[in-house]
Amino acid sequence: MTEERHTEVETPDGKVHTHTTIIREEPASNSGVSIWFILFVILLSVAGGIWAFTQLGGAEAAKDNAIAEAADSVGNAADQVGEAAGEVGAAAQKAADKVTGK
Protein backbone atom coordinates (compact mmCIF):
# COMPACT_ATOMS: atom_id res chain seq x y z
CA MET A 1 0.00 0.00 0.00
CA THR A 2 1.33 3.45 -0.89
CA GLU A 3 0.31 6.71 0.73
CA GLU A 4 1.33 10.28 -0.19
CA ARG A 5 1.32 13.18 2.27
CA HIS A 6 1.63 16.77 1.06
CA THR A 7 2.69 19.49 3.50
CA GLU A 8 2.70 23.18 2.64
CA VAL A 9 4.67 25.61 4.77
CA GLU A 10 4.44 29.40 4.36
CA THR A 11 7.47 31.41 5.43
CA PRO A 12 7.15 34.85 7.08
CA ASP A 13 8.09 36.57 3.82
CA GLY A 14 5.13 34.89 2.03
CA LYS A 15 6.85 32.11 0.12
CA VAL A 16 5.14 28.67 0.10
CA HIS A 17 7.19 25.51 0.24
CA THR A 18 5.58 22.15 -0.55
CA HIS A 19 6.95 18.94 0.87
CA THR A 20 5.74 15.52 -0.32
CA THR A 21 6.25 12.35 1.76
CA ILE A 22 5.61 8.95 0.20
CA ILE A 23 4.98 6.05 2.59
CA ARG A 24 5.23 2.57 1.10
CA GLU A 25 4.28 -0.46 3.25
CA GLU A 26 5.76 -3.81 2.25
CA PRO A 27 5.19 -7.20 3.82
CA ALA A 28 7.78 -8.36 6.31
CA SER A 29 10.57 -10.39 4.77
CA ASN A 30 10.66 -12.95 7.61
CA SER A 31 7.16 -14.33 6.87
CA GLY A 32 8.74 -17.46 5.33
CA VAL A 33 10.53 -18.18 8.61
CA SER A 34 7.26 -17.79 10.51
CA ILE A 35 5.48 -20.27 8.26
CA TRP A 36 8.26 -22.84 8.68
CA PHE A 37 8.19 -22.36 12.45
CA ILE A 38 4.42 -22.85 12.59
CA LEU A 39 4.65 -25.98 10.43
CA PHE A 40 7.40 -27.33 12.70
CA VAL A 41 5.27 -26.75 15.81
CA ILE A 42 2.29 -28.48 14.18
CA LEU A 43 4.45 -31.44 13.14
CA LEU A 44 5.89 -31.70 16.64
CA SER A 45 2.38 -31.61 18.14
CA VAL A 46 1.15 -34.37 15.84
CA ALA A 47 4.19 -36.53 16.65
CA GLY A 48 3.64 -35.98 20.38
CA GLY A 49 -0.03 -36.92 20.05
CA ILE A 50 0.81 -40.13 18.21
CA TRP A 51 3.41 -41.05 20.84
CA ALA A 52 0.98 -40.36 23.71
CA PHE A 53 -1.79 -42.35 22.01
CA THR A 54 0.44 -45.40 21.55
CA GLN A 55 1.68 -45.24 25.15
CA LEU A 56 -1.79 -44.87 26.63
CA GLY A 57 -3.17 -47.57 24.32
CA GLY A 58 -0.72 -50.11 25.80
CA ALA A 59 -1.78 -49.24 29.35
CA GLU A 60 -5.42 -49.67 28.39
CA ALA A 61 -4.75 -53.13 26.94
CA ALA A 62 -2.84 -54.17 30.08
CA LYS A 63 -5.76 -53.02 32.25
CA ASP A 64 -8.24 -54.94 30.09
CA ASN A 65 -6.11 -58.10 30.34
CA ALA A 66 -5.89 -57.79 34.13
CA ILE A 67 -9.67 -57.46 34.39
CA ALA A 68 -10.19 -60.49 32.15
CA GLU A 69 -7.77 -62.58 34.26
CA ALA A 70 -9.54 -61.53 37.47
CA ALA A 71 -12.92 -62.47 36.00
CA ASP A 72 -11.52 -65.85 34.95
CA SER A 73 -10.23 -66.45 38.49
CA VAL A 74 -13.63 -65.59 39.96
CA GLY A 75 -15.28 -68.01 37.53
CA ASN A 76 -12.88 -70.81 38.53
CA ALA A 77 -13.54 -70.13 42.21
CA ALA A 78 -17.30 -70.29 41.60
CA ASP A 79 -16.89 -73.65 39.83
CA GLN A 80 -14.93 -75.02 42.79
CA VAL A 81 -17.61 -73.82 45.23
CA GLY A 82 -20.28 -75.50 43.12
CA GLU A 83 -18.35 -78.78 43.07
CA ALA A 84 -17.82 -78.61 46.85
CA ALA A 85 -21.52 -77.97 47.42
CA GLY A 86 -22.37 -80.99 45.27
CA GLU A 87 -19.97 -83.16 47.30
CA VAL A 88 -21.45 -81.90 50.58
CA GLY A 89 -24.94 -82.65 49.29
CA ALA A 90 -23.93 -86.18 48.27
CA ALA A 91 -22.27 -86.77 51.66
CA ALA A 92 -25.38 -85.50 53.47
CA GLN A 93 -27.58 -87.81 51.41
CA LYS A 94 -25.30 -90.76 52.20
CA ALA A 95 -25.40 -89.96 55.91
CA ALA A 96 -29.18 -89.66 55.84
CA ASP A 97 -29.43 -93.01 54.05
CA LYS A 98 -27.30 -94.64 56.77
CA VAL A 99 -29.46 -93.21 59.51
CA THR A 100 -32.71 -94.29 57.92
CA GLY A 101 -31.32 -97.59 56.79
CA LYS A 102 -31.87 -97.19 53.12
C-alpha positions, 0 to 999 in steps of 0.5 A: 500500500502506498500513501502520499502526504503533502505538506505546505509551509508558508514562510514569514516573507510569504513564500510557500514551500511544498513537501511531499512524503511517500509512505510505502508499506511492504510485507515483512521479509521474515514471513517465510521463517514464521510459516516454517516455524508454525509448520514445525510446531504443528508437526511436533504436536502431531508426533507428540499426540501419536506417541501419547496415544500409543503409550496410553493404548498399551496401558489400556490393553494391560488393564483390560487383560488384568480385568479379564484374568480376574474375571476368569479367576472368579469363575474358577472359584465359583466352579470349585464352590459349586463342586464342593456344594455338590460333594457336601450334598452327596455326603449328606444324602449318604449320611441320611441313608445310613441313619434311615437304613436305606 
